[in-house]
């Protein structure tokens, strides 16, 4: 279907590296649980995922977003890959 691939994993990892351990620790339920995000961490990950979606070329889906969602800037193009045969 030639659907582009979004590298959300590396987008999140790069953000976490930029924010640093002191900030990122606040995104998880506890220091012993580095997997499950709390509401703050989930919001950060959701915003980053939306930024990847906003980086896609083609018709915008802004009509389906809240004002806050429309304010999320697009991710860098390096996080979007073509998926062509």
PyMOL Python script that loads the backbone (N, CA, C, O; Angstrom):
from pymol import cmd

cmd.read_pdbstr("""\
ATOM      1  N   UNK A   1       0.813  -1.207   0.000  1.00  0.00           N
ATOM      2  CA  UNK A   1       0.000   0.000   0.000  1.00  0.00           C
ATOM      3  C   UNK A   1       0.852   1.265   0.000  1.00  0.00           C
ATOM      4  O   UNK A   1       0.313   2.372  -0.037  1.00  0.00           O
ATOM      5  N   UNK A   2       2.161   1.116   0.040  1.00  0.00           N
ATOM      6  CA  UNK A   2       3.082   2.260   0.063  1.00  0.00           C
ATOM      7  C   UNK A   2       2.842   3.174   1.257  1.00  0.00           C
ATOM      8  O   UNK A   2       3.058   4.383   1.169  1.00  0.00           O
ATOM      9  N   UNK A   3       2.404   2.616   2.350  1.00  0.00           N
ATOM     10  CA  UNK A   3       2.171   3.382   3.573  1.00  0.00           C
ATOM     11  C   UNK A   3       3.507   3.704   4.232  1.00  0.00           C
ATOM     12  O   UNK A   3       4.285   2.792   4.512  1.00  0.00           O
ATOM     13  N   UNK A   4       3.790   4.976   4.485  1.00  0.00           N
ATOM     14  CA  UNK A   4       5.071   5.328   5.114  1.00  0.00           C
ATOM     15  C   UNK A   4       5.213   4.703   6.497  1.00  0.00           C
ATOM     16  O   UNK A   4       4.224   4.432   7.179  1.00  0.00           O
ATOM     17  N   UNK A   5       6.448   4.484   6.890  1.00  0.00           N
ATOM     18  CA  UNK A   5       6.750   3.956   8.215  1.00  0.00           C
ATOM     19  C   UNK A   5       7.197   5.104   9.114  1.00  0.00           C
ATOM     20  O   UNK A   5       7.996   5.949   8.711  1.00  0.00           O
ATOM     21  N   UNK A   6       6.672   5.121  10.327  1.00  0.00           N
ATOM     22  CA  UNK A   6       7.030   6.154  11.294  1.00  0.00           C
ATOM     23  C   UNK A   6       7.946   5.539  12.338  1.00  0.00           C
ATOM     24  O   UNK A   6       7.589   4.543  12.967  1.00  0.00           O
ATOM     25  N   UNK A   7       9.102   6.111  12.527  1.00  0.00           N
ATOM     26  CA  UNK A   7      10.074   5.599  13.495  1.00  0.00           C
ATOM     27  C   UNK A   7       9.824   6.242  14.859  1.00  0.00           C
ATOM     28  O   UNK A   7      10.622   7.042  15.347  1.00  0.00           O
ATOM     29  N   UNK A   8       8.698   5.870  15.457  1.00  0.00           N
ATOM     30  CA  UNK A   8       8.310   6.444  16.740  1.00  0.00           C
ATOM     31  C   UNK A   8       9.268   5.997  17.839  1.00  0.00           C
ATOM     32  O   UNK A   8       9.539   6.746  18.777  1.00  0.00           O
ATOM     33  N   UNK A   9       9.774   4.787  17.721  1.00  0.00           N
ATOM     34  CA  UNK A   9      10.708   4.280  18.732  1.00  0.00           C
ATOM     35  C   UNK A   9      11.907   5.214  18.884  1.00  0.00           C
ATOM     36  O   UNK A   9      12.220   5.652  19.991  1.00  0.00           O
ATOM     37  N   UNK A  10      12.572   5.515  17.779  1.00  0.00           N
ATOM     38  CA  UNK A  10      13.757   6.379  17.848  1.00  0.00           C
ATOM     39  C   UNK A  10      13.391   7.825  18.147  1.00  0.00           C
ATOM     40  O   UNK A  10      14.175   8.542  18.769  1.00  0.00           O
ATOM     41  N   UNK A  11      12.217   8.263  17.716  1.00  0.00           N
ATOM     42  CA  UNK A  11      11.758   9.609  18.044  1.00  0.00           C
ATOM     43  C   UNK A  11      11.631   9.761  19.558  1.00  0.00           C
ATOM     44  O   UNK A  11      12.087  10.752  20.128  1.00  0.00           O
ATOM     45  N   UNK A  12      11.011   8.776  20.205  1.00  0.00           N
ATOM     46  CA  UNK A  12      10.870   8.807  21.658  1.00  0.00           C
ATOM     47  C   UNK A  12      12.236   8.676  22.334  1.00  0.00           C
ATOM     48  O   UNK A  12      12.533   9.404  23.281  1.00  0.00           O
ATOM     49  N   UNK A  13      13.061   7.753  21.850  1.00  0.00           N
ATOM     50  CA  UNK A  13      14.389   7.553  22.449  1.00  0.00           C
ATOM     51  C   UNK A  13      15.221   8.831  22.364  1.00  0.00           C
ATOM     52  O   UNK A  13      15.891   9.199  23.329  1.00  0.00           O
ATOM     53  N   UNK A  14      15.183   9.508  21.220  1.00  0.00           N
ATOM     54  CA  UNK A  14      15.950  10.743  21.063  1.00  0.00           C
ATOM     55  C   UNK A  14      15.445  11.821  22.024  1.00  0.00           C
ATOM     56  O   UNK A  14      16.238  12.572  22.591  1.00  0.00           O
ATOM     57  N   UNK A  15      14.137  11.893  22.203  1.00  0.00           N
ATOM     58  CA  UNK A  15      13.573  12.887  23.133  1.00  0.00           C
ATOM     59  C   UNK A  15      13.995  12.572  24.560  1.00  0.00           C
ATOM     60  O   UNK A  15      14.364  13.470  25.317  1.00  0.00           O
ATOM     61  N   UNK A  16      13.940  11.283  24.929  1.00  0.00           N
ATOM     62  CA  UNK A  16      14.323  10.901  26.283  1.00  0.00           C
ATOM     63  C   UNK A  16      15.797  11.212  26.538  1.00  0.00           C
ATOM     64  O   UNK A  16      16.155  11.668  27.624  1.00  0.00           O
ATOM     65  N   UNK A  17      16.648  10.970  25.548  1.00  0.00           N
ATOM     66  CA  UNK A  17      18.067  11.295  25.699  1.00  0.00           C
ATOM     67  C   UNK A  17      18.254  12.794  25.873  1.00  0.00           C
ATOM     68  O   UNK A  17      19.070  13.229  26.685  1.00  0.00           O
ATOM     69  N   UNK A  18      17.504  13.585  25.116  1.00  0.00           N
ATOM     70  CA  UNK A  18      17.601  15.043  25.205  1.00  0.00           C
ATOM     71  C   UNK A  18      17.112  15.529  26.574  1.00  0.00           C
ATOM     72  O   UNK A  18      17.727  16.404  27.184  1.00  0.00           O
ATOM     73  N   UNK A  19      16.005  14.959  27.051  1.00  0.00           N
ATOM     74  CA  UNK A  19      15.445  15.388  28.333  1.00  0.00           C
ATOM     75  C   UNK A  19      16.328  15.007  29.509  1.00  0.00           C
ATOM     76  O   UNK A  19      16.392  15.733  30.501  1.00  0.00           O
ATOM     77  N   UNK A  20      17.005  13.880  29.406  1.00  0.00           N
ATOM     78  CA  UNK A  20      17.880  13.422  30.483  1.00  0.00           C
ATOM     79  C   UNK A  20      17.159  12.583  31.518  1.00  0.00           C
ATOM     80  O   UNK A  20      15.938  12.655  31.661  1.00  0.00           O
ATOM     81  N   UNK A  21      17.930  11.790  32.232  1.00  0.00           N
ATOM     82  CA  UNK A  21      17.388  10.834  33.194  1.00  0.00           C
ATOM     83  C   UNK A  21      16.534  11.496  34.268  1.00  0.00           C
ATOM     84  O   UNK A  21      15.491  10.958  34.641  1.00  0.00           O
ATOM     85  N   UNK A  22      16.952  12.635  34.763  1.00  0.00           N
ATOM     86  CA  UNK A  22      16.207  13.313  35.820  1.00  0.00           C
ATOM     87  C   UNK A  22      14.786  13.662  35.418  1.00  0.00           C
ATOM     88  O   UNK A  22      13.871  13.586  36.238  1.00  0.00           O
ATOM     89  N   UNK A  23      14.594  14.042  34.166  1.00  0.00           N
ATOM     90  CA  UNK A  23      13.257  14.370  33.660  1.00  0.00           C
ATOM     91  C   UNK A  23      12.509  13.093  33.287  1.00  0.00           C
ATOM     92  O   UNK A  23      11.343  12.918  33.641  1.00  0.00           O
ATOM     93  N   UNK A  24      13.186  12.215  32.577  1.00  0.00           N
ATOM     94  CA  UNK A  24      12.537  10.993  32.083  1.00  0.00           C
ATOM     95  C   UNK A  24      12.059  10.101  33.221  1.00  0.00           C
ATOM     96  O   UNK A  24      11.044   9.420  33.075  1.00  0.00           O
ATOM     97  N   UNK A  25      12.755  10.089  34.338  1.00  0.00           N
ATOM     98  CA  UNK A  25      12.298   9.291  35.484  1.00  0.00           C
ATOM     99  C   UNK A  25      10.874   9.665  35.900  1.00  0.00           C
ATOM    100  O   UNK A  25      10.154   8.834  36.453  1.00  0.00           O
ATOM    101  N   UNK A  26      10.469  10.900  35.641  1.00  0.00           N
ATOM    102  CA  UNK A  26       9.121  11.351  35.981  1.00  0.00           C
ATOM    103  C   UNK A  26       8.055  10.816  35.034  1.00  0.00           C
ATOM    104  O   UNK A  26       6.865  11.001  35.289  1.00  0.00           O
ATOM    105  N   UNK A  27       8.450  10.161  33.953  1.00  0.00           N
ATOM    106  CA  UNK A  27       7.506   9.636  32.960  1.00  0.00           C
ATOM    107  C   UNK A  27       7.039   8.221  33.299  1.00  0.00           C
ATOM    108  O   UNK A  27       6.141   7.695  32.642  1.00  0.00           O
ATOM    109  N   UNK A  28       7.635   7.604  34.312  1.00  0.00           N
ATOM    110  CA  UNK A  28       7.339   6.200  34.626  1.00  0.00           C
ATOM    111  C   UNK A  28       6.721   6.071  36.010  1.00  0.00           C
ATOM    112  O   UNK A  28       6.864   6.953  36.856  1.00  0.00           O
ATOM    113  N   UNK A  29       6.029   4.950  36.224  1.00  0.00           N
ATOM    114  CA  UNK A  29       5.349   4.707  37.495  1.00  0.00           C
ATOM    115  C   UNK A  29       6.319   4.680  38.668  1.00  0.00           C
ATOM    116  O   UNK A  29       6.026   5.216  39.737  1.00  0.00           O
ATOM    117  N   UNK A  30       7.476   4.051  38.463  1.00  0.00           N
ATOM    118  CA  UNK A  30       8.471   3.985  39.523  1.00  0.00           C
ATOM    119  C   UNK A  30       9.820   3.657  38.917  1.00  0.00           C
ATOM    120  O   UNK A  30       9.903   3.247  37.759  1.00  0.00           O
ATOM    121  N   UNK A  31      10.875   3.836  39.694  1.00  0.00           N
ATOM    122  CA  UNK A  31      12.225   3.516  39.217  1.00  0.00           C
ATOM    123  C   UNK A  31      12.366   2.020  38.949  1.00  0.00           C
ATOM    124  O   UNK A  31      13.184   1.609  38.126  1.00  0.00           O
ATOM    125  N   UNK A  32      11.576   1.214  39.638  1.00  0.00           N
ATOM    126  CA  UNK A  32      11.644  -0.241  39.446  1.00  0.00           C
ATOM    127  C   UNK A  32      10.832  -0.703  38.232  1.00  0.00           C
ATOM    128  O   UNK A  32      10.898  -1.873  37.856  1.00  0.00           O
ATOM    129  N   UNK A  33      10.073   0.202  37.621  1.00  0.00           N
ATOM    130  CA  UNK A  33       9.239  -0.149  36.476  1.00  0.00           C
ATOM    131  C   UNK A  33       9.560   0.779  35.306  1.00  0.00           C
ATOM    132  O   UNK A  33       8.838   1.748  35.068  1.00  0.00           O
ATOM    133  N   UNK A  34      10.644   0.488  34.572  1.00  0.00           N
ATOM    134  CA  UNK A  34      11.036   1.359  33.468  1.00  0.00           C
ATOM    135  C   UNK A  34      10.276   1.064  32.168  1.00  0.00           C
ATOM    136  O   UNK A  34      10.734   1.438  31.088  1.00  0.00           O
ATOM    137  N   UNK A  35       9.133   0.405  32.264  1.00  0.00           N
ATOM    138  CA  UNK A  35       8.353   0.042  31.085  1.00  0.00           C
ATOM    139  C   UNK A  35       7.047   0.816  30.997  1.00  0.00           C
ATOM    140  O   UNK A  35       6.714   1.358  29.943  1.00  0.00           O
ATOM    141  N   UNK A  36       6.307   0.869  32.099  1.00  0.00           N
ATOM    142  CA  UNK A  36       4.963   1.440  32.081  1.00  0.00           C
ATOM    143  C   UNK A  36       4.987   2.919  32.441  1.00  0.00           C
ATOM    144  O   UNK A  36       5.437   3.315  33.516  1.00  0.00           O
ATOM    145  N   UNK A  37       4.489   3.720  31.505  1.00  0.00           N
ATOM    146  CA  UNK A  37       4.482   5.164  31.719  1.00  0.00           C
ATOM    147  C   UNK A  37       3.287   5.581  32.575  1.00  0.00           C
ATOM    148  O   UNK A  37       2.234   4.943  32.564  1.00  0.00           O
ATOM    149  N   UNK A  38       3.482   6.658  33.304  1.00  0.00           N
ATOM    150  CA  UNK A  38       2.386   7.260  34.048  1.00  0.00           C
ATOM    151  C   UNK A  38       1.674   8.225  33.089  1.00  0.00           C
ATOM    152  O   UNK A  38       2.074   8.323  31.929  1.00  0.00           O
ATOM    153  N   UNK A  39       0.633   8.937  33.536  1.00  0.00           N
ATOM    154  CA  UNK A  39      -0.062   9.845  32.622  1.00  0.00           C
ATOM    155  C   UNK A  39       0.841  10.892  31.964  1.00  0.00           C
ATOM    156  O   UNK A  39       0.638  11.227  30.798  1.00  0.00           O
ATOM    157  N   UNK A  40       1.826  11.409  32.686  1.00  0.00           N
ATOM    158  CA  UNK A  40       2.746  12.378  32.087  1.00  0.00           C
ATOM    159  C   UNK A  40       3.552  11.730  30.969  1.00  0.00           C
ATOM    160  O   UNK A  40       3.662  12.296  29.881  1.00  0.00           O
ATOM    161  N   UNK A  41       4.119  10.551  31.221  1.00  0.00           N
ATOM    162  CA  UNK A  41       4.893   9.859  30.201  1.00  0.00           C
ATOM    163  C   UNK A  41       4.047   9.471  28.999  1.00  0.00           C
ATOM    164  O   UNK A  41       4.503   9.559  27.860  1.00  0.00           O
ATOM    165  N   UNK A  42       2.814   9.043  29.251  1.00  0.00           N
ATOM    166  CA  UNK A  42       1.912   8.689  28.157  1.00  0.00           C
ATOM    167  C   UNK A  42       1.601   9.909  27.301  1.00  0.00           C
ATOM    168  O   UNK A  42       1.516   9.804  26.077  1.00  0.00           O
ATOM    169  N   UNK A  43       1.433  11.063  27.934  1.00  0.00           N
ATOM    170  CA  UNK A  43       1.151  12.290  27.187  1.00  0.00           C
ATOM    171  C   UNK A  43       2.351  12.692  26.321  1.00  0.00           C
ATOM    172  O   UNK A  43       2.179  13.124  25.182  1.00  0.00           O
ATOM    173  N   UNK A  44       3.548  12.551  26.858  1.00  0.00           N
ATOM    174  CA  UNK A  44       4.759  12.868  26.082  1.00  0.00           C
ATOM    175  C   UNK A  44       4.855  11.940  24.876  1.00  0.00           C
ATOM    176  O   UNK A  44       5.087  12.396  23.757  1.00  0.00           O
ATOM    177  N   UNK A  45       4.678  10.637  25.101  1.00  0.00           N
ATOM    178  CA  UNK A  45       4.761   9.676  23.999  1.00  0.00           C
ATOM    179  C   UNK A  45       3.671   9.921  22.956  1.00  0.00           C
ATOM    180  O   UNK A  45       3.924   9.801  21.758  1.00  0.00           O
ATOM    181  N   UNK A  46       2.467  10.261  23.400  1.00  0.00           N
ATOM    182  CA  UNK A  46       1.370  10.536  22.469  1.00  0.00           C
ATOM    183  C   UNK A  46       1.669  11.774  21.627  1.00  0.00           C
ATOM    184  O   UNK A  46       1.405  11.792  20.425  1.00  0.00           O
ATOM    185  N   UNK A  47       2.217  12.802  22.261  1.00  0.00           N
ATOM    186  CA  UNK A  47       2.562  14.015  21.517  1.00  0.00           C
ATOM    187  C   UNK A  47       3.639  13.727  20.472  1.00  0.00           C
ATOM    188  O   UNK A  47       3.581  14.239  19.354  1.00  0.00           O
ATOM    189  N   UNK A  48       4.613  12.914  20.839  1.00  0.00           N
ATOM    190  CA  UNK A  48       5.669  12.562  19.883  1.00  0.00           C
ATOM    191  C   UNK A  48       5.111  11.730  18.733  1.00  0.00           C
ATOM    192  O   UNK A  48       5.505  11.920  17.582  1.00  0.00           O
ATOM    193  N   UNK A  49       4.207  10.820  19.034  1.00  0.00           N
ATOM    194  CA  UNK A  49       3.575  10.014  17.983  1.00  0.00           C
ATOM    195  C   UNK A  49       2.779  10.919  17.046  1.00  0.00           C
ATOM    196  O   UNK A  49       2.838  10.757  15.827  1.00  0.00           O
ATOM    197  N   UNK A  50       2.041  11.862  17.603  1.00  0.00           N
ATOM    198  CA  UNK A  50       1.294  12.806  16.774  1.00  0.00           C
ATOM    199  C   UNK A  50       2.245  13.640  15.922  1.00  0.00           C
ATOM    200  O   UNK A  50       1.935  13.933  14.767  1.00  0.00           O
ATOM    201  N   UNK A  51       3.385  14.026  16.464  1.00  0.00           N
ATOM    202  CA  UNK A  51       4.338  14.814  15.674  1.00  0.00           C
ATOM    203  C   UNK A  51       4.832  14.008  14.471  1.00  0.00           C
ATOM    204  O   UNK A  51       5.056  14.570  13.399  1.00  0.00           O
ATOM    205  N   UNK A  52       5.002  12.691  14.643  1.00  0.00           N
ATOM    206  CA  UNK A  52       5.400  11.838  13.519  1.00  0.00           C
ATOM    207  C   UNK A  52       4.289  11.787  12.481  1.00  0.00           C
ATOM    208  O   UNK A  52       4.556  11.857  11.281  1.00  0.00           O
ATOM    209  N   UNK A  53       3.053  11.665  12.930  1.00  0.00           N
ATOM    210  CA  UNK A  53       1.924  11.656  11.993  1.00  0.00           C
ATOM    211  C   UNK A  53       1.823  12.979  11.241  1.00  0.00           C
ATOM    212  O   UNK A  53       1.507  13.000  10.052  1.00  0.00           O
ATOM    213  N   UNK A  54       2.086  14.061  11.926  1.00  0.00           N
ATOM    214  CA  UNK A  54       2.008  15.384  11.285  1.00  0.00           C
ATOM    215  C   UNK A  54       3.124  15.581  10.261  1.00  0.00           C
ATOM    216  O   UNK A  54       3.029  16.468   9.412  1.00  0.00           O
ATOM    217  N   UNK A  55       4.171  14.777  10.327  1.00  0.00           N
ATOM    218  CA  UNK A  55       5.276  14.881   9.368  1.00  0.00           C
ATOM    219  C   UNK A  55       4.959  14.196   8.039  1.00  0.00           C
ATOM    220  O   UNK A  55       5.697  14.352   7.066  1.00  0.00           O
ATOM    221  N   UNK A  56       3.867  13.443   7.998  1.00  0.00           N
ATOM    222  CA  UNK A  56       3.490  12.771   6.754  1.00  0.00           C
ATOM    223  C   UNK A  56       3.091  13.787   5.699  1.00  0.00           C
ATOM    224  O   UNK A  56       2.503  14.825   6.004  1.00  0.00           O
ATOM    225  N   UNK A  57       3.416  13.477   4.465  1.00  0.00           N
ATOM    226  CA  UNK A  57       2.999  14.319   3.355  1.00  0.00           C
ATOM    227  C   UNK A  57       1.595  13.881   2.938  1.00  0.00           C
ATOM    228  O   UNK A  57       1.207  12.731   3.143  1.00  0.00           O
ATOM    229  N   UNK A  58       0.857  14.791   2.364  1.00  0.00           N
ATOM    230  CA  UNK A  58      -0.489  14.459   1.910  1.00  0.00           C
ATOM    231  C   UNK A  58      -1.526  15.270   2.659  1.00  0.00           C
ATOM    232  O   UNK A  58      -1.190  16.200   3.392  1.00  0.00           O
ATOM    233  N   UNK A  59      -2.789  14.915   2.472  1.00  0.00           N
ATOM    234  CA  UNK A  59      -3.854  15.695   3.109  1.00  0.00           C
ATOM    235  C   UNK A  59      -3.706  15.709   4.631  1.00  0.00           C
ATOM    236  O   UNK A  59      -3.466  14.676   5.256  1.00  0.00           O
ATOM    237  N   UNK A  60      -3.849  16.869   5.196  1.00  0.00           N
ATOM    238  CA  UNK A  60      -3.761  17.010   6.651  1.00  0.00           C
ATOM    239  C   UNK A  60      -5.034  16.472   7.290  1.00  0.00           C
ATOM    240  O   UNK A  60      -6.098  16.465   6.671  1.00  0.00           O
ATOM    241  N   UNK A  61      -4.916  16.031   8.509  1.00  0.00           N
ATOM    242  CA  UNK A  61      -6.084  15.553   9.245  1.00  0.00           C
ATOM    243  C   UNK A  61      -6.380  16.480  10.415  1.00  0.00           C
ATOM    244  O   UNK A  61      -6.918  16.059  11.440  1.00  0.00           O
ATOM    245  N   UNK A  62      -6.020  17.744  10.246  1.00  0.00           N
ATOM    246  CA  UNK A  62      -6.205  18.727  11.309  1.00  0.00           C
ATOM    247  C   UNK A  62      -7.658  18.850  11.756  1.00  0.00           C
ATOM    248  O   UNK A  62      -7.919  19.172  12.915  1.00  0.00           O
ATOM    249  N   UNK A  63      -8.599  18.600  10.861  1.00  0.00           N
ATOM    250  CA  UNK A  63     -10.018  18.715  11.216  1.00  0.00           C
ATOM    251  C   UNK A  63     -10.393  17.737  12.322  1.00  0.00           C
ATOM    252  O   UNK A  63     -11.388  17.941  13.017  1.00  0.00           O
ATOM    253  N   UNK A  64      -9.618  16.693  12.490  1.00  0.00           N
ATOM    254  CA  UNK A  64      -9.913  15.676  13.493  1.00  0.00           C
ATOM    255  C   UNK A  64      -9.171  15.915  14.809  1.00  0.00           C
ATOM    256  O   UNK A  64      -9.341  15.155  15.763  1.00  0.00           O
ATOM    257  N   UNK A  65      -8.356  16.960  14.863  1.00  0.00           N
ATOM    258  CA  UNK A  65      -7.533  17.234  16.036  1.00  0.00           C
ATOM    259  C   UNK A  65      -8.096  18.381  16.866  1.00  0.00           C
ATOM    260  O   UNK A  65      -8.771  19.274  16.353  1.00  0.00           O
ATOM    261  N   UNK A  66      -7.806  18.333  18.137  1.00  0.00           N
ATOM    262  CA  UNK A  66      -8.140  19.458  19.010  1.00  0.00           C
ATOM    263  C   UNK A  66      -7.182  20.606  18.700  1.00  0.00           C
ATOM    264  O   UNK A  66      -6.217  20.442  17.953  1.00  0.00           O
ATOM    265  N   UNK A  67      -7.462  21.751  19.278  1.00  0.00           N
ATOM    266  CA  UNK A  67      -6.560  22.897  19.097  1.00  0.00           C
ATOM    267  C   UNK A  67      -5.167  22.545  19.601  1.00  0.00           C
ATOM    268  O   UNK A  67      -4.169  22.923  18.987  1.00  0.00           O
ATOM    269  N   UNK A  68      -5.094  21.823  20.719  1.00  0.00           N
ATOM    270  CA  UNK A  68      -3.795  21.409  21.257  1.00  0.00           C
ATOM    271  C   UNK A  68      -3.083  20.489  20.267  1.00  0.00           C
ATOM    272  O   UNK A  68      -1.880  20.633  20.050  1.00  0.00           O
ATOM    273  N   UNK A  69      -3.802  19.558  19.673  1.00  0.00           N
ATOM    274  CA  UNK A  69      -3.216  18.641  18.693  1.00  0.00           C
ATOM    275  C   UNK A  69      -2.720  19.361  17.457  1.00  0.00           C
ATOM    276  O   UNK A  69      -1.673  19.016  16.911  1.00  0.00           O
ATOM    277  N   UNK A  70      -3.474  20.371  17.006  1.00  0.00           N
ATOM    278  CA  UNK A  70      -3.047  21.149  15.839  1.00  0.00           C
ATOM    279  C   UNK A  70      -1.799  21.968  16.141  1.00  0.00           C
ATOM    280  O   UNK A  70      -1.084  22.363  15.220  1.00  0.00           O
ATOM    281  N   UNK A  71      -1.527  22.228  17.420  1.00  0.00           N
ATOM    282  CA  UNK A  71      -0.351  23.001  17.807  1.00  0.00           C
ATOM    283  C   UNK A  71       0.923  22.183  17.913  1.00  0.00           C
ATOM    284  O   UNK A  71       2.002  22.742  18.110  1.00  0.00           O
ATOM    285  N   UNK A  72       0.814  20.868  17.785  1.00  0.00           N
ATOM    286  CA  UNK A  72       2.006  20.007  17.870  1.00  0.00           C
ATOM    287  C   UNK A  72       2.780  20.121  16.558  1.00  0.00           C
ATOM    288  O   UNK A  72       2.224  19.850  15.494  1.00  0.00           O
ATOM    289  N   UNK A  73       4.046  20.516  16.615  1.00  0.00           N
ATOM    290  CA  UNK A  73       4.818  20.632  15.376  1.00  0.00           C
ATOM    291  C   UNK A  73       5.165  19.256  14.797  1.00  0.00           C
ATOM    292  O   UNK A  73       5.255  18.263  15.519  1.00  0.00           O
ATOM    293  N   UNK A  74       5.352  19.229  13.499  1.00  0.00           N
ATOM    294  CA  UNK A  74       5.727  17.988  12.820  1.00  0.00           C
ATOM    295  C   UNK A  74       7.130  17.558  13.230  1.00  0.00           C
ATOM    296  O   UNK A  74       8.007  18.392  13.458  1.00  0.00           O
ATOM    297  N   UNK A  75       7.326  16.263  13.319  1.00  0.00           N
ATOM    298  CA  UNK A  75       8.652  15.704  13.611  1.00  0.00           C
ATOM    299  C   UNK A  75       9.574  15.930  12.418  1.00  0.00           C
ATOM    300  O   UNK A  75       9.125  16.228  11.311  1.00  0.00           O
ATOM    301  N   UNK A  76      10.844  15.785  12.665  1.00  0.00           N
ATOM    302  CA  UNK A  76      11.823  15.873  11.578  1.00  0.00           C
ATOM    303  C   UNK A  76      11.569  14.753  10.571  1.00  0.00           C
ATOM    304  O   UNK A  76      11.101  13.673  10.931  1.00  0.00           O
ATOM    305  N   UNK A  77      11.881  15.022   9.321  1.00  0.00           N
ATOM    306  CA  UNK A  77      11.657  14.056   8.253  1.00  0.00           C
ATOM    307  C   UNK A  77      12.435  12.754   8.463  1.00  0.00           C
ATOM    308  O   UNK A  77      12.067  11.724   7.898  1.00  0.00           O
ATOM    309  N   UNK A  78      13.498  12.785   9.260  1.00  0.00           N
ATOM    310  CA  UNK A  78      14.306  11.577   9.463  1.00  0.00           C
ATOM    311  C   UNK A  78      13.529  10.467  10.175  1.00  0.00           C
ATOM    312  O   UNK A  78      13.988   9.325  10.218  1.00  0.00           O
ATOM    313  N   UNK A  79      12.364  10.787  10.730  1.00  0.00           N
ATOM    314  CA  UNK A  79      11.561   9.785  11.431  1.00  0.00           C
ATOM    315  C   UNK A  79      10.453   9.187  10.557  1.00  0.00           C
ATOM    316  O   UNK A  79       9.635   8.402  11.036  1.00  0.00           O
ATOM    317  N   UNK A  80      10.430   9.563   9.274  1.00  0.00           N
ATOM    318  CA  UNK A  80       9.427   9.040   8.341  1.00  0.00           C
ATOM    319  C   UNK A  80      10.148   8.382   7.170  1.00  0.00           C
ATOM    320  O   UNK A  80      10.989   8.997   6.514  1.00  0.00           O
ATOM    321  N   UNK A  81       9.805   7.130   6.923  1.00  0.00           N
ATOM    322  CA  UNK A  81      10.464   6.368   5.852  1.00  0.00           C
ATOM    323  C   UNK A  81       9.449   5.924   4.818  1.00  0.00           C
ATOM    324  O   UNK A  81       8.350   5.495   5.172  1.00  0.00           O
ATOM    325  N   UNK A  82       9.805   6.022   3.534  1.00  0.00           N
ATOM    326  CA  UNK A  82       8.898   5.498   2.507  1.00  0.00           C
ATOM    327  C   UNK A  82       8.829   3.972   2.620  1.00  0.00           C
ATOM    328  O   UNK A  82       9.782   3.326   3.056  1.00  0.00           O
ATOM    329  N   UNK A  83       7.733   3.431   2.235  1.00  0.00           N
ATOM    330  CA  UNK A  83       7.541   1.977   2.283  1.00  0.00           C
ATOM    331  C   UNK A  83       7.137   1.520   0.893  1.00  0.00           C
ATOM    332  O   UNK A  83       5.988   1.158   0.639  1.00  0.00           O
ATOM    333  N   UNK A  84       8.105   1.547   0.016  1.00  0.00           N
ATOM    334  CA  UNK A  84       7.835   1.182  -1.381  1.00  0.00           C
ATOM    335  C   UNK A  84       8.557  -0.117  -1.705  1.00  0.00           C
ATOM    336  O   UNK A  84       9.611  -0.424  -1.148  1.00  0.00           O
ATOM    337  N   UNK A  85       7.965  -0.861  -2.614  1.00  0.00           N
ATOM    338  CA  UNK A  85       8.600  -2.148  -2.999  1.00  0.00           C
ATOM    339  C   UNK A  85       9.918  -1.968  -3.712  1.00  0.00           C
ATOM    340  O   UNK A  85      10.555  -2.952  -4.089  1.00  0.00           O
TER     341      UNK A  85
END
""", "prot")
cmd.dss("prot")
cmd.show_as("cartoon", "prot")
cmd.util.cbc("prot")
cmd.orient("prot")
